[in-house]
Amino acid sequence: MIRLTKLTKRYCKFTAVDGIDLEIRKGELFGFLGPNGAGKTTTMRMIAGILQPTAGTIEIAGDDLAADPLKAKQRLGFIPDRPYVYDKLTGAEFLRFVAALYGQDGEAVERRMEELLDLFELLPWKDELVESYSHGMRQKLIISSALLHRPEVIVVDEPMVGLDPKGQRFLKELFRAFVDRGGTVLMSTHTLDTVEEMCDRIGIIVGGKILACGTMAEVRQQTAGGDAKLEELFLKLTGGVIDREMDLILD
């Protein structure tokens, strides 16, 4: 459902994403991991069409993002790491605005909007200005907007930020139900326990290159990790030097 071929992003002499090849399958929840500055968010923003690649191709459900961007974007819902919304719109107005971007309006959109607001426990606040929403409520509104047009693929960056434990559990169940029905989720997060619990496969990117990719068993094999937990494998691949740095701080 998502295919990246030699995907590259350069900023002058700095290469943020370095020729990565990656295929994320239909009905799969894929965890995309890496330290800060590794190229995760840059990759996801290219997939969402926010950034233009320097080189390489992106396909979403078989549609080339560069050749037919509108058709490809119709298939995708993007949930960024920060819930940017228009404060002077109500929750309902914001969702209608997003629906209009996809060429949708009318009774079907109103029904879908009501369903999503009810699902995320935002219905009592639908006519309140977004400026009065808490961070968690804004996050729920952004997630609702990404689901509004019934996408086949969801790309989500740090989905649990701002959500309480109940909201986090609900979102985990929602993503699992989405992929069980044939959807595809690409998720980036620093919460490694969540990735190990939820994801069918994982990819670890460092310095713009994917160093390991596969199921937990396959990543352990690729890293000679034995029975190690994901946190240990991640630190091994990303050059975790916590003990040495701690000694330098405390000595």
Secondary structure, 3 states (H helix, E strand, C coil): CEEEEEEEEEECCEEEEEEEEEEECCCCEEEEECCCCCCHHHHHHHHCCCCCCCEEEEEECCEECCCCHHHHHHCEEEECCCCCCCCCCEHHHHHHHHHHHCCCCCHHHHHHHHHHHHHCCCHHHCCCEHHHCCHHHHHHHHHHHHHCCCCCEEEEECCCCCCCHHHHHHHHHHHHHHHHCCCEEEEECCCHHHHHHHCCEEEEEECCEEEEEECHHHHHHHCCCCCCCHHHHHHHHHCCCHHHHHHHHHC
